Amino acid sequence: MDISNAVRCLKDFKEGMMEYFVLNSYQVCFPKNDHSKVRVVCKTNECPFTKYVSRVGEITTFQLKTLELTHTCARVFSNKNANPKWVAKVLLDKF
């Protein structure tokens, strides 16, 4: 199994999730992740939103194992997930 492919796939997943949530005004975090799994939760403790993706077997294939799309929290308009690195990446792609 090629670890670099797994890390790249999970990194792409995290970047895609971050872009989606920044653009839709939700603040999320990625607690306790490694090269074989990613967990995405809403920063508000009361909100049930969660996604969990992990590797299937020893190959570079990932499966969505937990999905709860309901957000009970309010949208945020000063999203801390939109850090300078994210903004620069989005603007660089547009230029």
N, CA and C atoms as a LAMMPS dump frame, in Angstrom:
ITEM: TIMESTEP
0
ITEM: NUMBER OF ATOMS
285
ITEM: BOX BOUNDS ff ff ff
-5.0000000000000000e+02 5.0000000000000000e+02
-5.0000000000000000e+02 5.0000000000000000e+02
-5.0000000000000000e+02 5.0000000000000000e+02
ITEM: ATOMS id mol type element x y z
1 1 1 N 0.827 -1.175 0
2 1 2 C 0 0 0
3 1 3 C 0.88 1.25 0
4 2 1 N 0.501 2.229 -0.763
5 2 2 C 1.257 3.467 -0.873
6 2 3 C 0.662 4.508 0.075
7 3 1 N 1.392 4.822 1.151
8 3 2 C 0.923 5.78 2.157
9 3 3 C 0.787 7.176 1.567
10 4 1 N 1.662 7.547 0.635
11 4 2 C 1.599 8.9 0.08
12 4 3 C 0.286 9.125 -0.673
13 5 1 N -0.22 8.115 -1.376
14 5 2 C -1.517 8.244 -2.045
15 5 3 C -2.643 8.393 -1.04
16 6 1 N -2.574 7.642 0.056
17 6 2 C -3.602 7.729 1.088
18 6 3 C -3.611 9.108 1.716
19 7 1 N -2.455 9.637 2.028
20 7 2 C -2.351 10.968 2.634
21 7 3 C -2.866 12.024 1.671
22 8 1 N -2.543 11.897 0.39
23 8 2 C -3.01 12.861 -0.608
24 8 3 C -4.53 12.811 -0.744
25 9 1 N -5.106 11.61 -0.752
26 9 2 C -6.562 11.473 -0.855
27 9 3 C -7.253 12.106 0.346
28 10 1 N -6.758 11.846 1.54
29 10 2 C -7.375 12.421 2.738
30 10 3 C -7.162 13.93 2.801
31 11 1 N -6.019 14.392 2.333
32 11 2 C -5.776 15.83 2.3
33 11 3 C -6.747 16.518 1.341
34 12 1 N -6.979 15.912 0.178
35 12 2 C -7.952 16.451 -0.771
36 12 3 C -9.353 16.457 -0.177
37 13 1 N -9.697 15.407 0.548
38 13 2 C -11.007 15.335 1.199
39 13 3 C -11.155 16.46 2.221
40 14 1 N -10.13 16.661 3.053
41 14 2 C -10.187 17.713 4.065
42 14 3 C -10.279 19.094 3.429
43 15 1 N -9.521 19.326 2.355
44 15 2 C -9.577 20.622 1.673
45 15 3 C -10.958 20.861 1.062
46 16 1 N -11.539 19.829 0.484
47 16 2 C -12.876 19.958 -0.082
48 16 3 C -13.919 20.239 0.979
49 17 1 N -13.817 19.548 2.104
50 17 2 C -14.743 19.786 3.217
51 17 3 C -14.59 21.209 3.761
52 18 1 N -13.346 21.659 3.897
53 18 2 C -13.102 23 4.425
54 18 3 C -13.694 24.055 3.497
55 19 1 N -13.506 23.895 2.197
56 19 2 C -14.059 24.858 1.256
57 19 3 C -15.58 24.881 1.316
58 20 1 N -16.196 23.707 1.363
59 20 2 C -17.648 23.629 1.435
60 20 3 C -18.179 24.342 2.684
61 21 1 N -17.552 24.096 3.817
62 21 2 C -18.065 24.665 5.062
63 21 3 C -17.77 26.148 5.194
64 22 1 N -16.672 26.612 4.678
65 22 2 C -16.404 28.052 4.706
66 22 3 C -17.402 28.778 3.81
67 23 1 N -17.634 28.235 2.632
68 23 2 C -18.568 28.874 1.707
69 23 3 C -20.017 28.812 2.183
70 24 1 N -20.343 27.826 3.017
71 24 2 C -21.706 27.696 3.534
72 24 3 C -21.841 28.204 4.97
73 25 1 N -20.825 28.874 5.472
74 25 2 C -20.844 29.566 6.767
75 25 3 C -21.01 28.649 7.979
76 26 1 N -20.37 27.498 7.96
77 26 2 C -20.334 26.626 9.131
78 26 3 C -18.89 26.465 9.564
79 27 1 N -18.689 26.378 10.864
80 27 2 C -17.341 26.211 11.387
81 27 3 C -17.179 24.781 11.873
82 28 1 N -16.191 24.079 11.32
83 28 2 C -15.982 22.668 11.649
84 28 3 C -14.549 22.459 12.131
85 29 1 N -14.302 21.277 12.689
86 29 2 C -12.939 20.912 13.07
87 29 3 C -12.709 19.445 12.705
88 30 1 N -11.458 19.055 12.684
89 30 2 C -11.042 17.711 12.304
90 30 3 C -10.295 17.078 13.475
91 31 1 N -11.004 16.522 14.463
92 31 2 C -10.316 15.971 15.633
93 31 3 C -9.725 14.587 15.373
94 32 1 N -8.549 14.324 15.902
95 32 2 C -7.907 13.006 15.915
96 32 3 C -7.894 12.303 14.563
97 33 1 N -7.174 12.861 13.619
98 33 2 C -7.052 12.272 12.291
99 33 3 C -5.651 11.717 12.086
100 34 1 N -5.523 10.763 11.177
101 34 2 C -4.206 10.268 10.793
102 34 3 C -4.246 9.883 9.312
103 35 1 N -3.287 9.096 8.843
104 35 2 C -3.197 8.776 7.417
105 35 3 C -4.233 7.754 6.954
106 36 1 N -5.057 7.225 7.875
107 36 2 C -6.049 6.237 7.462
108 36 3 C -7.485 6.638 7.777
109 37 1 N -7.691 7.783 8.439
110 37 2 C -9.059 8.19 8.758
111 37 3 C -9.154 9.697 8.953
112 38 1 N -10.358 10.226 8.695
113 38 2 C -10.652 11.646 8.913
114 38 3 C -12.042 11.741 9.519
115 39 1 N -12.145 12.52 10.573
116 39 2 C -13.429 12.773 11.205
117 39 3 C -13.685 14.272 11.147
118 40 1 N -14.876 14.669 10.705
119 40 2 C -15.265 16.073 10.596
120 40 3 C -16.459 16.283 11.512
121 41 1 N -16.355 17.239 12.439
122 41 2 C -17.463 17.548 13.336
123 41 3 C -17.674 19.052 13.374
124 42 1 N -18.873 19.443 13.738
125 42 2 C -19.195 20.854 13.892
126 42 3 C -18.553 21.355 15.184
127 43 1 N -18.076 22.588 15.184
128 43 2 C -17.411 23.128 16.37
129 43 3 C -18.364 23.354 17.538
130 44 1 N -19.653 23.53 17.256
131 44 2 C -20.607 23.667 18.35
132 44 3 C -20.889 22.285 18.907
133 45 1 N -20.787 22.133 20.193
134 45 2 C -20.951 20.814 20.813
135 45 3 C -22.361 20.264 20.691
136 46 1 N -23.357 21.128 20.595
137 46 2 C -24.738 20.67 20.537
138 46 3 C -25.143 20.185 19.148
139 47 1 N -24.423 20.558 18.137
140 47 2 C -24.774 20.23 16.761
141 47 3 C -24.42 18.765 16.457
142 48 1 N -25.359 17.993 15.882
143 48 2 C -25.097 16.571 15.624
144 48 3 C -24.301 16.293 14.35
145 49 1 N -23.938 17.327 13.563
146 49 2 C -23.258 17.102 12.294
147 49 3 C -21.947 16.341 12.508
148 50 1 N -21.737 15.289 11.72
149 50 2 C -20.488 14.541 11.755
150 50 3 C -20.304 13.76 10.457
151 51 1 N -19.056 13.645 10.031
152 51 2 C -18.67 12.794 8.899
153 51 3 C -17.438 12.019 9.339
154 52 1 N -17.386 10.757 8.978
155 52 2 C -16.234 9.932 9.309
156 52 3 C -15.873 9.103 8.09
157 53 1 N -14.645 9.26 7.62
158 53 2 C -14.138 8.542 6.457
159 53 3 C -12.915 7.752 6.905
160 54 1 N -12.862 6.476 6.53
161 54 2 C -11.68 5.686 6.875
162 54 3 C -11.334 4.736 5.736
163 55 1 N -10.14 4.197 5.819
164 55 2 C -9.626 3.32 4.771
165 55 3 C -10.307 1.965 4.826
166 56 1 N -10.479 1.366 3.655
167 56 2 C -11.056 0.027 3.554
168 56 3 C -9.906 -0.938 3.308
169 57 1 N -9.63 -1.794 4.262
170 57 2 C -8.563 -2.781 4.118
171 57 3 C -7.193 -2.14 4.005
172 58 1 N -6.334 -2.759 3.226
173 58 2 C -4.961 -2.274 3.063
174 58 3 C -4.745 -1.536 1.751
175 59 1 N -5.82 -1.199 1.044
176 59 2 C -5.682 -0.5 -0.229
177 59 3 C -6.013 0.973 -0.046
178 60 1 N -5.69 1.77 -1.031
179 60 2 C -5.934 3.21 -0.959
180 60 3 C -7.349 3.526 -1.418
181 61 1 N -8.308 2.941 -0.716
182 61 2 C -9.711 3.202 -0.968
183 61 3 C -10.337 3.615 0.354
184 62 1 N -11.159 4.647 0.308
185 62 2 C -11.765 5.159 1.526
186 62 3 C -13.272 5.062 1.426
187 63 1 N -13.904 4.889 2.576
188 63 2 C -15.346 4.744 2.619
189 63 3 C -15.916 5.699 3.653
190 64 1 N -17.033 6.327 3.303
191 64 2 C -17.763 7.176 4.233
192 64 3 C -18.518 6.245 5.174
193 65 1 N -18.158 6.255 6.458
194 65 2 C -18.727 5.308 7.402
195 65 3 C -19.816 5.928 8.266
196 66 1 N -19.693 7.221 8.582
197 66 2 C -20.702 7.907 9.39
198 66 3 C -21.059 9.207 8.696
199 67 1 N -22.348 9.467 8.587
200 67 2 C -22.802 10.684 7.936
201 67 3 C -24.057 11.194 8.632
202 68 1 N -23.949 12.325 9.271
203 68 2 C -25.083 13.013 9.864
204 68 3 C -25.02 14.448 9.37
205 69 1 N -25.872 14.797 8.416
206 69 2 C -25.792 16.089 7.742
207 69 3 C -26.587 17.201 8.417
208 70 1 N -27.33 16.9 9.454
209 70 2 C -28.177 17.896 10.088
210 70 3 C -27.345 18.877 10.905
211 71 1 N -27.477 20.155 10.575
212 71 2 C -26.853 21.217 11.372
213 71 3 C -27.955 21.88 12.189
214 72 1 N -27.809 21.879 13.506
215 72 2 C -28.762 22.576 14.366
216 72 3 C -28.184 23.893 14.867
217 73 1 N -26.963 24.173 14.488
218 73 2 C -26.309 25.408 14.922
219 73 3 C -26.592 26.531 13.919
220 74 1 N -26.345 27.735 14.365
221 74 2 C -26.529 28.889 13.482
222 74 3 C -25.288 29.049 12.6
223 75 1 N -25.462 29.68 11.476
224 75 2 C -24.321 29.967 10.602
225 75 3 C -23.436 31.022 11.242
226 76 1 N -22.149 30.962 10.922
227 76 2 C -21.203 31.946 11.437
228 76 3 C -20.77 32.849 10.289
229 77 1 N -20.614 34.115 10.584
230 77 2 C -20.231 35.059 9.534
231 77 3 C -18.808 35.559 9.69
232 78 1 N -18.144 35.158 10.759
233 78 2 C -16.71 35.401 10.894
234 78 3 C -16.065 34.031 11.115
235 79 1 N -15.94 33.284 10.032
236 79 2 C -15.492 31.903 10.087
237 79 3 C -13.977 31.826 10.242
238 80 1 N -13.524 31.236 11.329
239 80 2 C -12.085 31.107 11.584
240 80 3 C -11.438 30.051 10.699
241 81 1 N -12.245 29.206 10.055
242 81 2 C -11.691 28.229 9.123
243 81 3 C -11.177 28.886 7.849
244 82 1 N -11.625 30.093 7.559
245 82 2 C -11.152 30.825 6.375
246 82 3 C -9.853 31.534 6.746
247 83 1 N -8.815 30.752 6.97
248 83 2 C -7.518 31.314 7.359
249 83 3 C -6.776 31.85 6.129
250 84 1 N -5.691 32.571 6.33
251 84 2 C -4.964 33.155 5.186
252 84 3 C -4.509 32.12 4.145
253 85 1 N -4.141 30.932 4.593
254 85 2 C -3.714 29.894 3.652
255 85 3 C -4.873 29.481 2.744
256 86 1 N -6.066 29.311 3.318
257 86 2 C -7.234 28.933 2.531
258 86 3 C -7.624 30.045 1.563
259 87 1 N -7.635 31.282 2.031
260 87 2 C -8.003 32.423 1.187
261 87 3 C -7.018 32.553 0.028
262 88 1 N -5.724 32.415 0.31
263 88 2 C -4.71 32.524 -0.745
264 88 3 C -4.895 31.434 -1.789
265 89 1 N -5.199 30.208 -1.349
266 89 2 C -5.398 29.097 -2.286
267 89 3 C -6.609 29.361 -3.186
268 90 1 N -7.697 29.833 -2.606
269 90 2 C -8.912 30.103 -3.391
270 90 3 C -8.671 31.247 -4.371
271 91 1 N -8.023 32.318 -3.915
272 91 2 C -7.766 33.449 -4.798
273 91 3 C -6.76 33.1 -5.89
274 92 1 N -5.768 32.297 -5.557
275 92 2 C -4.778 31.887 -6.555
276 92 3 C -5.443 31.081 -7.666
277 93 1 N -6.386 30.203 -7.293
278 93 2 C -7.11 29.417 -8.294
279 93 3 C -7.955 30.323 -9.191
280 94 1 N -8.496 31.394 -8.658
281 94 2 C -9.344 32.3 -9.44
282 94 3 C -8.52 33.15 -10.399
283 95 1 N -7.291 33.524 -9.994
284 95 2 C -6.441 34.346 -10.866
285 95 3 C -5.768 33.455 -11.865
